Amino acid sequence: MAKKKYELLVDGQGRAKAADEDEVRAWLRTYREEHAEDDPDATHVQVLRNEPGFFGSGTLVPREDFFG
C-alpha cells in the first residue's frame, strides 16, 4: 500500500491523509465550509507533505497553496 503524500492536521493533531493536491483541496474546502463561523480561513490547519525516506519526515506546506 502506497503512503499518502499529505497529512492534514488541525492544531497539530492528525485528521486526514491525502494522496494528492486535489484531495487536499477537497478536504480543505469541506473543512472551511464546516468551520465557516469559527475558522473560515482554516488557520488551525497544517498541511504536511510526507517525504520519502526517513520515517516521520515531512515539510509543512502553506495551506493557502491549496485554496482556490
CHARMM internal coordinates of N, CA and C (Angstrom, degrees):
IC EDIT
DIST 1 N 1 CA 1.4342
DIST 1 CA 1 C 1.5426
ANGL 1 N 1 CA 1 C 108.96
DIST 1 C 2 N 1.3194
ANGL 1 CA 1 C 2 N 116.43
DIHE 1 N 1 CA 1 C 2 N 131.76
DIST 2 N 2 CA 1.4626
ANGL 1 C 2 N 2 CA 121.13
DIHE 1 CA 1 C 2 N 2 CA -177.79
DIST 2 CA 2 C 1.5295
ANGL 2 N 2 CA 2 C 110.68
DIHE 1 C 2 N 2 CA 2 C -76.91
DIST 2 C 3 N 1.3175
ANGL 2 CA 2 C 3 N 114.46
DIHE 2 N 2 CA 2 C 3 N 142.86
DIST 3 N 3 CA 1.4525
ANGL 2 C 3 N 3 CA 120.75
DIHE 2 CA 2 C 3 N 3 CA 177.59
DIST 3 CA 3 C 1.5223
ANGL 3 N 3 CA 3 C 108.87
DIHE 2 C 3 N 3 CA 3 C -72.91
DIST 3 C 4 N 1.3323
ANGL 3 CA 3 C 4 N 116.59
DIHE 3 N 3 CA 3 C 4 N 138.80
DIST 4 N 4 CA 1.4541
ANGL 3 C 4 N 4 CA 120.71
DIHE 3 CA 3 C 4 N 4 CA 177.35
DIST 4 CA 4 C 1.5210
ANGL 4 N 4 CA 4 C 109.35
DIHE 3 C 4 N 4 CA 4 C -66.52
DIST 4 C 5 N 1.3116
ANGL 4 CA 4 C 5 N 115.99
DIHE 4 N 4 CA 4 C 5 N 144.27
DIST 5 N 5 CA 1.4535
ANGL 4 C 5 N 5 CA 121.19
DIHE 4 CA 4 C 5 N 5 CA -174.84
DIST 5 CA 5 C 1.5339
ANGL 5 N 5 CA 5 C 112.13
DIHE 4 C 5 N 5 CA 5 C -76.47
DIST 5 C 6 N 1.3455
ANGL 5 CA 5 C 6 N 117.45
DIHE 5 N 5 CA 5 C 6 N -30.20
DIST 6 N 6 CA 1.4636
ANGL 5 C 6 N 6 CA 121.67
DIHE 5 CA 5 C 6 N 6 CA -176.34
DIST 6 CA 6 C 1.5195
ANGL 6 N 6 CA 6 C 110.94
DIHE 5 C 6 N 6 CA 6 C -127.72
DIST 6 C 7 N 1.3308
ANGL 6 CA 6 C 7 N 114.92
DIHE 6 N 6 CA 6 C 7 N 147.01
DIST 7 N 7 CA 1.4589
ANGL 6 C 7 N 7 CA 121.17
DIHE 6 CA 6 C 7 N 7 CA 170.80
DIST 7 CA 7 C 1.5248
ANGL 7 N 7 CA 7 C 106.55
DIHE 6 C 7 N 7 CA 7 C -121.08
DIST 7 C 8 N 1.3222
ANGL 7 CA 7 C 8 N 115.74
DIHE 7 N 7 CA 7 C 8 N 135.38
DIST 8 N 8 CA 1.4565
ANGL 7 C 8 N 8 CA 121.94
DIHE 7 CA 7 C 8 N 8 CA -179.63
DIST 8 CA 8 C 1.5146
ANGL 8 N 8 CA 8 C 108.56
DIHE 7 C 8 N 8 CA 8 C -107.91
DIST 8 C 9 N 1.3231
ANGL 8 CA 8 C 9 N 115.14
DIHE 8 N 8 CA 8 C 9 N 126.02
DIST 9 N 9 CA 1.4586
ANGL 8 C 9 N 9 CA 121.62
DIHE 8 CA 8 C 9 N 9 CA -177.45
DIST 9 CA 9 C 1.5262
ANGL 9 N 9 CA 9 C 109.23
DIHE 8 C 9 N 9 CA 9 C -120.33
DIST 9 C 10 N 1.3208
ANGL 9 CA 9 C 10 N 115.30
DIHE 9 N 9 CA 9 C 10 N 149.53
DIST 10 N 10 CA 1.4544
ANGL 9 C 10 N 10 CA 121.63
DIHE 9 CA 9 C 10 N 10 CA 172.03
DIST 10 CA 10 C 1.5175
ANGL 10 N 10 CA 10 C 106.35
DIHE 9 C 10 N 10 CA 10 C -122.53
DIST 10 C 11 N 1.3118
ANGL 10 CA 10 C 11 N 115.71
DIHE 10 N 10 CA 10 C 11 N 118.63
DIST 11 N 11 CA 1.4673
ANGL 10 C 11 N 11 CA 121.91
DIHE 10 CA 10 C 11 N 11 CA -175.25
DIST 11 CA 11 C 1.5289
ANGL 11 N 11 CA 11 C 111.58
DIHE 10 C 11 N 11 CA 11 C 52.19
DIST 11 C 12 N 1.3280
ANGL 11 CA 11 C 12 N 115.59
DIHE 11 N 11 CA 11 C 12 N 38.73
DIST 12 N 12 CA 1.4586
ANGL 11 C 12 N 12 CA 121.38
DIHE 11 CA 11 C 12 N 12 CA 175.89
DIST 12 CA 12 C 1.5148
ANGL 12 N 12 CA 12 C 116.00
DIHE 11 C 12 N 12 CA 12 C 83.54
DIST 12 C 13 N 1.3273
ANGL 12 CA 12 C 13 N 117.37
DIHE 12 N 12 CA 12 C 13 N -2.24
DIST 13 N 13 CA 1.4592
ANGL 12 C 13 N 13 CA 121.59
DIHE 12 CA 12 C 13 N 13 CA -179.92
DIST 13 CA 13 C 1.5275
ANGL 13 N 13 CA 13 C 110.08
DIHE 12 C 13 N 13 CA 13 C -102.28
DIST 13 C 14 N 1.3227
ANGL 13 CA 13 C 14 N 117.15
DIHE 13 N 13 CA 13 C 14 N 128.48
DIST 14 N 14 CA 1.4560
ANGL 13 C 14 N 14 CA 121.48
DIHE 13 CA 13 C 14 N 14 CA -179.84
DIST 14 CA 14 C 1.5143
ANGL 14 N 14 CA 14 C 111.95
DIHE 13 C 14 N 14 CA 14 C -59.90
DIST 14 C 15 N 1.3239
ANGL 14 CA 14 C 15 N 116.77
DIHE 14 N 14 CA 14 C 15 N 129.86
DIST 15 N 15 CA 1.4617
ANGL 14 C 15 N 15 CA 122.02
DIHE 14 CA 14 C 15 N 15 CA -179.85
DIST 15 CA 15 C 1.5132
ANGL 15 N 15 CA 15 C 113.04
DIHE 14 C 15 N 15 CA 15 C -120.70
DIST 15 C 16 N 1.3404
ANGL 15 CA 15 C 16 N 117.03
DIHE 15 N 15 CA 15 C 16 N -31.98
DIST 16 N 16 CA 1.4629
ANGL 15 C 16 N 16 CA 119.47
DIHE 15 CA 15 C 16 N 16 CA -177.31
DIST 16 CA 16 C 1.5208
ANGL 16 N 16 CA 16 C 109.15
DIHE 15 C 16 N 16 CA 16 C -159.74
DIST 16 C 17 N 1.3347
ANGL 16 CA 16 C 17 N 115.13
DIHE 16 N 16 CA 16 C 17 N 165.92
DIST 17 N 17 CA 1.4600
ANGL 16 C 17 N 17 CA 122.17
DIHE 16 CA 16 C 17 N 17 CA 174.74
DIST 17 CA 17 C 1.5176
ANGL 17 N 17 CA 17 C 107.07
DIHE 16 C 17 N 17 CA 17 C -129.37
DIST 17 C 18 N 1.3202
ANGL 17 CA 17 C 18 N 114.82
DIHE 17 N 17 CA 17 C 18 N 148.97
DIST 18 N 18 CA 1.4594
ANGL 17 C 18 N 18 CA 120.02
DIHE 17 CA 17 C 18 N 18 CA -178.49
DIST 18 CA 18 C 1.5198
ANGL 18 N 18 CA 18 C 109.94
DIHE 17 C 18 N 18 CA 18 C -135.75
DIST 18 C 19 N 1.3141
ANGL 18 CA 18 C 19 N 115.14
DIHE 18 N 18 CA 18 C 19 N 141.94
DIST 19 N 19 CA 1.4618
ANGL 18 C 19 N 19 CA 120.53
DIHE 18 CA 18 C 19 N 19 CA -178.39
DIST 19 CA 19 C 1.5229
ANGL 19 N 19 CA 19 C 112.47
DIHE 18 C 19 N 19 CA 19 C -81.07
DIST 19 C 20 N 1.3470
ANGL 19 CA 19 C 20 N 116.70
DIHE 19 N 19 CA 19 C 20 N -27.02
DIST 20 N 20 CA 1.4592
ANGL 19 C 20 N 20 CA 118.95
DIHE 19 CA 19 C 20 N 20 CA -176.38
DIST 20 CA 20 C 1.5293
ANGL 20 N 20 CA 20 C 110.30
DIHE 19 C 20 N 20 CA 20 C -153.96
DIST 20 C 21 N 1.3332
ANGL 20 CA 20 C 21 N 114.88
DIHE 20 N 20 CA 20 C 21 N 179.49
DIST 21 N 21 CA 1.4628
ANGL 20 C 21 N 21 CA 121.13
DIHE 20 CA 20 C 21 N 21 CA -176.19
DIST 21 CA 21 C 1.5211
ANGL 21 N 21 CA 21 C 112.28
DIHE 20 C 21 N 21 CA 21 C -63.10
DIST 21 C 22 N 1.3304
ANGL 21 CA 21 C 22 N 117.50
DIHE 21 N 21 CA 21 C 22 N -35.68
DIST 22 N 22 CA 1.4667
ANGL 21 C 22 N 22 CA 120.39
DIHE 21 CA 21 C 22 N 22 CA 179.38
DIST 22 CA 22 C 1.5226
ANGL 22 N 22 CA 22 C 111.39
DIHE 21 C 22 N 22 CA 22 C -63.42
DIST 22 C 23 N 1.3275
ANGL 22 CA 22 C 23 N 116.93
DIHE 22 N 22 CA 22 C 23 N -39.17
DIST 23 N 23 CA 1.4694
ANGL 22 C 23 N 23 CA 119.91
DIHE 22 CA 22 C 23 N 23 CA 177.72
DIST 23 CA 23 C 1.5287
ANGL 23 N 23 CA 23 C 110.70
DIHE 22 C 23 N 23 CA 23 C -67.02
DIST 23 C 24 N 1.3248
ANGL 23 CA 23 C 24 N 117.20
DIHE 23 N 23 CA 23 C 24 N -37.14
DIST 24 N 24 CA 1.4681
ANGL 23 C 24 N 24 CA 120.67
DIHE 23 CA 23 C 24 N 24 CA 177.03
DIST 24 CA 24 C 1.5254
ANGL 24 N 24 CA 24 C 109.20
DIHE 23 C 24 N 24 CA 24 C -62.90
DIST 24 C 25 N 1.3341
ANGL 24 CA 24 C 25 N 116.93
DIHE 24 N 24 CA 24 C 25 N -47.39
DIST 25 N 25 CA 1.4660
ANGL 24 C 25 N 25 CA 121.04
DIHE 24 CA 24 C 25 N 25 CA 179.74
DIST 25 CA 25 C 1.5291
ANGL 25 N 25 CA 25 C 111.27
DIHE 24 C 25 N 25 CA 25 C -58.56
DIST 25 C 26 N 1.3193
ANGL 25 CA 25 C 26 N 116.71
DIHE 25 N 25 CA 25 C 26 N -44.38
DIST 26 N 26 CA 1.4682
ANGL 25 C 26 N 26 CA 120.98
DIHE 25 CA 25 C 26 N 26 CA -179.19
DIST 26 CA 26 C 1.5296
ANGL 26 N 26 CA 26 C 110.53
DIHE 25 C 26 N 26 CA 26 C -63.62
DIST 26 C 27 N 1.3274
ANGL 26 CA 26 C 27 N 116.67
DIHE 26 N 26 CA 26 C 27 N -43.65
DIST 27 N 27 CA 1.4676
ANGL 26 C 27 N 27 CA 120.12
DIHE 26 CA 26 C 27 N 27 CA 179.96
DIST 27 CA 27 C 1.5248
ANGL 27 N 27 CA 27 C 110.40
DIHE 26 C 27 N 27 CA 27 C -63.86
DIST 27 C 28 N 1.3426
ANGL 27 CA 27 C 28 N 116.93
DIHE 27 N 27 CA 27 C 28 N -45.55
DIST 28 N 28 CA 1.4658
ANGL 27 C 28 N 28 CA 120.66
DIHE 27 CA 27 C 28 N 28 CA 178.90
DIST 28 CA 28 C 1.5311
ANGL 28 N 28 CA 28 C 111.75
DIHE 27 C 28 N 28 CA 28 C -62.43
DIST 28 C 29 N 1.3196
ANGL 28 CA 28 C 29 N 116.72
DIHE 28 N 28 CA 28 C 29 N -39.68
DIST 29 N 29 CA 1.4679
ANGL 28 C 29 N 29 CA 120.17
DIHE 28 CA 28 C 29 N 29 CA 178.43
DIST 29 CA 29 C 1.5328
ANGL 29 N 29 CA 29 C 110.05
DIHE 28 C 29 N 29 CA 29 C -60.19
DIST 29 C 30 N 1.3150
ANGL 29 CA 29 C 30 N 116.63
DIHE 29 N 29 CA 29 C 30 N -46.43
DIST 30 N 30 CA 1.4610
ANGL 29 C 30 N 30 CA 120.85
DIHE 29 CA 29 C 30 N 30 CA 179.02
DIST 30 CA 30 C 1.5252
ANGL 30 N 30 CA 30 C 110.87
DIHE 29 C 30 N 30 CA 30 C -64.37
DIST 30 C 31 N 1.3254
ANGL 30 CA 30 C 31 N 116.89
DIHE 30 N 30 CA 30 C 31 N -44.81
DIST 31 N 31 CA 1.4682
ANGL 30 C 31 N 31 CA 120.79
DIHE 30 CA 30 C 31 N 31 CA 178.93
DIST 31 CA 31 C 1.5242
ANGL 31 N 31 CA 31 C 110.40
DIHE 30 C 31 N 31 CA 31 C -57.61
DIST 31 C 32 N 1.3241
ANGL 31 CA 31 C 32 N 116.94
DIHE 31 N 31 CA 31 C 32 N -47.68
DIST 32 N 32 CA 1.4661
ANGL 31 C 32 N 32 CA 120.59
DIHE 31 CA 31 C 32 N 32 CA -177.59
DIST 32 CA 32 C 1.5283
ANGL 32 N 32 CA 32 C 111.71
DIHE 31 C 32 N 32 CA 32 C -64.71
DIST 32 C 33 N 1.3230
ANGL 32 CA 32 C 33 N 117.26
DIHE 32 N 32 CA 32 C 33 N -34.97
DIST 33 N 33 CA 1.4708
ANGL 32 C 33 N 33 CA 120.28
DIHE 32 CA 32 C 33 N 33 CA 176.28
DIST 33 CA 33 C 1.5251
ANGL 33 N 33 CA 33 C 110.31
DIHE 32 C 33 N 33 CA 33 C -67.10
DIST 33 C 34 N 1.3359
ANGL 33 CA 33 C 34 N 116.57
DIHE 33 N 33 CA 33 C 34 N -44.31
DIST 34 N 34 CA 1.4665
ANGL 33 C 34 N 34 CA 121.13
DIHE 33 CA 33 C 34 N 34 CA -178.70
DIST 34 CA 34 C 1.5245
ANGL 34 N 34 CA 34 C 112.09
DIHE 33 C 34 N 34 CA 34 C -69.03
DIST 34 C 35 N 1.3282
ANGL 34 CA 34 C 35 N 117.22
DIHE 34 N 34 CA 34 C 35 N -24.90
DIST 35 N 35 CA 1.4681
ANGL 34 C 35 N 35 CA 122.04
DIHE 34 CA 34 C 35 N 35 CA -177.16
DIST 35 CA 35 C 1.5304
ANGL 35 N 35 CA 35 C 111.44
DIHE 34 C 35 N 35 CA 35 C -115.81
DIST 35 C 36 N 1.3210
ANGL 35 CA 35 C 36 N 116.22
DIHE 35 N 35 CA 35 C 36 N 33.58
DIST 36 N 36 CA 1.4672
ANGL 35 C 36 N 36 CA 121.35
DIHE 35 CA 35 C 36 N 36 CA -176.99
DIST 36 CA 36 C 1.5268
ANGL 36 N 36 CA 36 C 112.21
DIHE 35 C 36 N 36 CA 36 C -58.46
DIST 36 C 37 N 1.3198
ANGL 36 CA 36 C 37 N 117.20
DIHE 36 N 36 CA 36 C 37 N -30.11
DIST 37 N 37 CA 1.4680
ANGL 36 C 37 N 37 CA 119.69
DIHE 36 CA 36 C 37 N 37 CA -178.04
DIST 37 CA 37 C 1.5210
ANGL 37 N 37 CA 37 C 113.52
DIHE 36 C 37 N 37 CA 37 C -92.26
DIST 37 C 38 N 1.3270
ANGL 37 CA 37 C 38 N 117.75
DIHE 37 N 37 CA 37 C 38 N -32.98
DIST 38 N 38 CA 1.4691
ANGL 37 C 38 N 38 CA 118.75
DIHE 37 CA 37 C 38 N 38 CA -173.72
DIST 38 CA 38 C 1.5360
ANGL 38 N 38 CA 38 C 114.93
DIHE 37 C 38 N 38 CA 38 C -107.92
DIST 38 C 39 N 1.3392
ANGL 38 CA 38 C 39 N 118.76
DIHE 38 N 38 CA 38 C 39 N -16.85
DIST 39 N 39 CA 1.4683
ANGL 38 C 39 N 39 CA 120.79
DIHE 38 CA 38 C 39 N 39 CA 179.35
DIST 39 CA 39 C 1.5308
ANGL 39 N 39 CA 39 C 109.99
DIHE 38 C 39 N 39 CA 39 C -158.12
DIST 39 C 40 N 1.3384
ANGL 39 CA 39 C 40 N 117.79
DIHE 39 N 39 CA 39 C 40 N 58.13
DIST 40 N 40 CA 1.4705
ANGL 39 C 40 N 40 CA 120.16
DIHE 39 CA 39 C 40 N 40 CA -174.29
DIST 40 CA 40 C 1.5278
ANGL 40 N 40 CA 40 C 114.27
DIHE 39 C 40 N 40 CA 40 C -64.26
DIST 40 C 41 N 1.3207
ANGL 40 CA 40 C 41 N 118.29
DIHE 40 N 40 CA 40 C 41 N -25.06
DIST 41 N 41 CA 1.4614
ANGL 40 C 41 N 41 CA 121.12
DIHE 40 CA 40 C 41 N 41 CA 179.04
DIST 41 CA 41 C 1.5178
ANGL 41 N 41 CA 41 C 112.62
DIHE 40 C 41 N 41 CA 41 C -95.63
DIST 41 C 42 N 1.3336
ANGL 41 CA 41 C 42 N 116.42
DIHE 41 N 41 CA 41 C 42 N 6.16
DIST 42 N 42 CA 1.4638
ANGL 41 C 42 N 42 CA 122.45
DIHE 41 CA 41 C 42 N 42 CA 178.68
DIST 42 CA 42 C 1.5307
ANGL 42 N 42 CA 42 C 111.87
DIHE 41 C 42 N 42 CA 42 C 57.40
DIST 42 C 43 N 1.3339
ANGL 42 CA 42 C 43 N 116.76
DIHE 42 N 42 CA 42 C 43 N 37.27
DIST 43 N 43 CA 1.4663
ANGL 42 C 43 N 43 CA 120.01
DIHE 42 CA 42 C 43 N 43 CA -178.42
DIST 43 CA 43 C 1.5263
ANGL 43 N 43 CA 43 C 112.42
DIHE 42 C 43 N 43 CA 43 C -65.25
DIST 43 C 44 N 1.3359
ANGL 43 CA 43 C 44 N 117.56
DIHE 43 N 43 CA 43 C 44 N -18.97
DIST 44 N 44 CA 1.4633
ANGL 43 C 44 N 44 CA 121.15
DIHE 43 CA 43 C 44 N 44 CA 179.36
DIST 44 CA 44 C 1.5278
ANGL 44 N 44 CA 44 C 112.34
DIHE 43 C 44 N 44 CA 44 C -87.19
DIST 44 C 45 N 1.3342
ANGL 44 CA 44 C 45 N 117.25
DIHE 44 N 44 CA 44 C 45 N -2.85
DIST 45 N 45 CA 1.4680
ANGL 44 C 45 N 45 CA 121.95
DIHE 44 CA 44 C 45 N 45 CA -175.73
DIST 45 CA 45 C 1.5268
ANGL 45 N 45 CA 45 C 110.87
DIHE 44 C 45 N 45 CA 45 C -95.88
DIST 45 C 46 N 1.3220
ANGL 45 CA 45 C 46 N 114.99
DIHE 45 N 45 CA 45 C 46 N 135.85
DIST 46 N 46 CA 1.4548
ANGL 45 C 46 N 46 CA 122.19
DIHE 45 CA 45 C 46 N 46 CA 171.84
DIST 46 CA 46 C 1.5308
ANGL 46 N 46 CA 46 C 107.65
DIHE 45 C 46 N 46 CA 46 C -119.21
DIST 46 C 47 N 1.3241
ANGL 46 CA 46 C 47 N 115.92
DIHE 46 N 46 CA 46 C 47 N 139.26
DIST 47 N 47 CA 1.4624
ANGL 46 C 47 N 47 CA 121.69
DIHE 46 CA 46 C 47 N 47 CA 177.51
DIST 47 CA 47 C 1.5193
ANGL 47 N 47 CA 47 C 107.02
DIHE 46 C 47 N 47 CA 47 C -112.28
DIST 47 C 48 N 1.3154
ANGL 47 CA 47 C 48 N 116.07
DIHE 47 N 47 CA 47 C 48 N 120.68
DIST 48 N 48 CA 1.4587
ANGL 47 C 48 N 48 CA 122.46
DIHE 47 CA 47 C 48 N 48 CA -179.12
DIST 48 CA 48 C 1.5203
ANGL 48 N 48 CA 48 C 108.72
DIHE 47 C 48 N 48 CA 48 C -111.31
DIST 48 C 49 N 1.3443
ANGL 48 CA 48 C 49 N 116.30
DIHE 48 N 48 CA 48 C 49 N 120.75
DIST 49 N 49 CA 1.4660
ANGL 48 C 49 N 49 CA 120.63
DIHE 48 CA 48 C 49 N 49 CA 175.60
DIST 49 CA 49 C 1.5224
ANGL 49 N 49 CA 49 C 107.16
DIHE 48 C 49 N 49 CA 49 C -90.13
DIST 49 C 50 N 1.3128
ANGL 49 CA 49 C 50 N 116.09
DIHE 49 N 49 CA 49 C 50 N 116.31
DIST 50 N 50 CA 1.4613
ANGL 49 C 50 N 50 CA 121.21
DIHE 49 CA 49 C 50 N 50 CA 179.29
DIST 50 CA 50 C 1.5189
ANGL 50 N 50 CA 50 C 109.92
DIHE 49 C 50 N 50 CA 50 C -69.26
DIST 50 C 51 N 1.3100
ANGL 50 CA 50 C 51 N 115.22
DIHE 50 N 50 CA 50 C 51 N 136.17
DIST 51 N 51 CA 1.4590
ANGL 50 C 51 N 51 CA 121.33
DIHE 50 CA 50 C 51 N 51 CA 179.39
DIST 51 CA 51 C 1.5226
ANGL 51 N 51 CA 51 C 109.09
DIHE 50 C 51 N 51 CA 51 C -103.00
DIST 51 C 52 N 1.3295
ANGL 51 CA 51 C 52 N 116.67
DIHE 51 N 51 CA 51 C 52 N 139.46
DIST 52 N 52 CA 1.4659
ANGL 51 C 52 N 52 CA 119.04
DIHE 51 CA 51 C 52 N 52 CA 177.31
DIST 52 CA 52 C 1.5266
ANGL 52 N 52 CA 52 C 110.07
DIHE 51 C 52 N 52 CA 52 C -66.17
DIST 52 C 53 N 1.2753
ANGL 52 CA 52 C 53 N 114.59
DIHE 52 N 52 CA 52 C 53 N 150.33
DIST 53 N 53 CA 1.4663
ANGL 52 C 53 N 53 CA 118.28
DIHE 52 CA 52 C 53 N 53 CA 177.13
DIST 53 CA 53 C 1.5062
ANGL 53 N 53 CA 53 C 111.46
DIHE 52 C 53 N 53 CA 53 C 110.91
DIST 53 C 54 N 1.3055
ANGL 53 CA 53 C 54 N 115.66
DIHE 53 N 53 CA 53 C 54 N -112.47
DIST 54 N 54 CA 1.4521
ANGL 53 C 54 N 54 CA 120.92
DIHE 53 CA 53 C 54 N 54 CA -172.74
DIST 54 CA 54 C 1.5206
ANGL 54 N 54 CA 54 C 112.37
DIHE 53 C 54 N 54 CA 54 C -65.35
DIST 54 C 55 N 1.3244
ANGL 54 CA 54 C 55 N 115.55
DIHE 54 N 54 CA 54 C 55 N 138.92
DIST 55 N 55 CA 1.4608
ANGL 54 C 55 N 55 CA 122.51
DIHE 54 CA 54 C 55 N 55 CA 178.79
DIST 55 CA 55 C 1.5262
ANGL 55 N 55 CA 55 C 110.25
DIHE 54 C 55 N 55 CA 55 C -62.06
DIST 55 C 56 N 1.3111
ANGL 55 CA 55 C 56 N 116.02
DIHE 55 N 55 CA 55 C 56 N 131.84
DIST 56 N 56 CA 1.4532
ANGL 55 C 56 N 56 CA 120.45
DIHE 55 CA 55 C 56 N 56 CA 175.05
DIST 56 CA 56 C 1.5117
ANGL 56 N 56 CA 56 C 115.77
DIHE 55 C 56 N 56 CA 56 C 77.62
DIST 56 C 57 N 1.3268
ANGL 56 CA 56 C 57 N 116.94
DIHE 56 N 56 CA 56 C 57 N 7.45
DIST 57 N 57 CA 1.4620
ANGL 56 C 57 N 57 CA 117.61
DIHE 56 CA 56 C 57 N 57 CA -179.88
DIST 57 CA 57 C 1.5203
ANGL 57 N 57 CA 57 C 109.54
DIHE 56 C 57 N 57 CA 57 C -89.11
DIST 57 C 58 N 1.3198
ANGL 57 CA 57 C 58 N 115.25
DIHE 57 N 57 CA 57 C 58 N 150.01
DIST 58 N 58 CA 1.4512
ANGL 57 C 58 N 58 CA 119.30
DIHE 57 CA 57 C 58 N 58 CA 178.57
DIST 58 CA 58 C 1.5071
ANGL 58 N 58 CA 58 C 110.73
DIHE 57 C 58 N 58 CA 58 C -177.17
DIST 58 C 59 N 1.3191
ANGL 58 CA 58 C 59 N 114.35
DIHE 58 N 58 CA 58 C 59 N 174.66
DIST 59 N 59 CA 1.4519
ANGL 58 C 59 N 59 CA 122.17
DIHE 58 CA 58 C 59 N 59 CA -177.88
DIST 59 CA 59 C 1.5139
ANGL 59 N 59 CA 59 C 109.22
DIHE 58 C 59 N 59 CA 59 C -127.84
DIST 59 C 60 N 1.3337
ANGL 59 CA 59 C 60 N 116.83
DIHE 59 N 59 CA 59 C 60 N 131.85
DIST 60 N 60 CA 1.4569
ANGL 59 C 60 N 60 CA 119.61
DIHE 59 CA 59 C 60 N 60 CA 174.23
DIST 60 CA 60 C 1.5174
ANGL 60 N 60 CA 60 C 109.30
DIHE 59 C 60 N 60 CA 60 C -71.63
DIST 60 C 61 N 1.3147
ANGL 60 CA 60 C 61 N 115.38
DIHE 60 N 60 CA 60 C 61 N 134.91
DIST 61 N 61 CA 1.4606
ANGL 60 C 61 N 61 CA 122.47
DIHE 60 CA 60 C 61 N 61 CA -179.80
DIST 61 CA 61 C 1.5283
ANGL 61 N 61 CA 61 C 106.86
DIHE 60 C 61 N 61 CA 61 C -116.32
DIST 61 C 62 N 1.3265
ANGL 61 CA 61 C 62 N 118.50
DIHE 61 N 61 CA 61 C 62 N 134.41
DIST 62 N 62 CA 1.4596
ANGL 61 C 62 N 62 CA 119.56
DIHE 61 CA 61 C 62 N 62 CA 178.95
DIST 62 CA 62 C 1.5348
ANGL 62 N 62 CA 62 C 111.34
DIHE 61 C 62 N 62 CA 62 C -57.70
DIST 62 C 63 N 1.3027
ANGL 62 CA 62 C 63 N 116.40
DIHE 62 N 62 CA 62 C 63 N 127.23
DIST 63 N 63 CA 1.4546
ANGL 62 C 63 N 63 CA 120.56
DIHE 62 CA 62 C 63 N 63 CA -178.73
DIST 63 CA 63 C 1.5202
ANGL 63 N 63 CA 63 C 111.51
DIHE 62 C 63 N 63 CA 63 C -60.61
DIST 63 C 64 N 1.3332
ANGL 63 CA 63 C 64 N 116.55
DIHE 63 N 63 CA 63 C 64 N -28.56
DIST 64 N 64 CA 1.4598
ANGL 63 C 64 N 64 CA 120.66
DIHE 63 CA 63 C 64 N 64 CA -179.70
DIST 64 CA 64 C 1.5330
ANGL 64 N 64 CA 64 C 112.08
DIHE 63 C 64 N 64 CA 64 C -62.88
DIST 64 C 65 N 1.3242
ANGL 64 CA 64 C 65 N 117.08
DIHE 64 N 64 CA 64 C 65 N -21.83
DIST 65 N 65 CA 1.4653
ANGL 64 C 65 N 65 CA 121.10
DIHE 64 CA 64 C 65 N 65 CA 176.92
DIST 65 CA 65 C 1.5303
ANGL 65 N 65 CA 65 C 111.83
DIHE 64 C 65 N 65 CA 65 C -61.54
DIST 65 C 66 N 1.3417
ANGL 65 CA 65 C 66 N 116.63
DIHE 65 N 65 CA 65 C 66 N -20.31
DIST 66 N 66 CA 1.4629
ANGL 65 C 66 N 66 CA 121.09
DIHE 65 CA 65 C 66 N 66 CA -175.71
DIST 66 CA 66 C 1.5282
ANGL 66 N 66 CA 66 C 112.92
DIHE 65 C 66 N 66 CA 66 C -107.32
DIST 66 C 67 N 1.3298
ANGL 66 CA 66 C 67 N 117.35
DIHE 66 N 66 CA 66 C 67 N -0.01
DIST 67 N 67 CA 1.4572
ANGL 66 C 67 N 67 CA 120.23
DIHE 66 CA 66 C 67 N 67 CA 177.17
DIST 67 CA 67 C 1.5180
ANGL 67 N 67 CA 67 C 108.28
DIHE 66 C 67 N 67 CA 67 C -74.60
DIST 67 C 68 N 1.3216
ANGL 67 CA 67 C 68 N 114.99
DIHE 67 N 67 CA 67 C 68 N 145.38
DIST 68 N 68 CA 1.4587
ANGL 67 C 68 N 68 CA 116.00
DIHE 67 CA 67 C 68 N 68 CA 177.26
DIST 68 CA 68 C 1.4733
ANGL 68 N 68 CA 68 C 113.24
DIHE 67 C 68 N 68 CA 68 C 162.42
END
COOR INIT
IC SEED 1 N 1 CA 1 C
IC BUILD
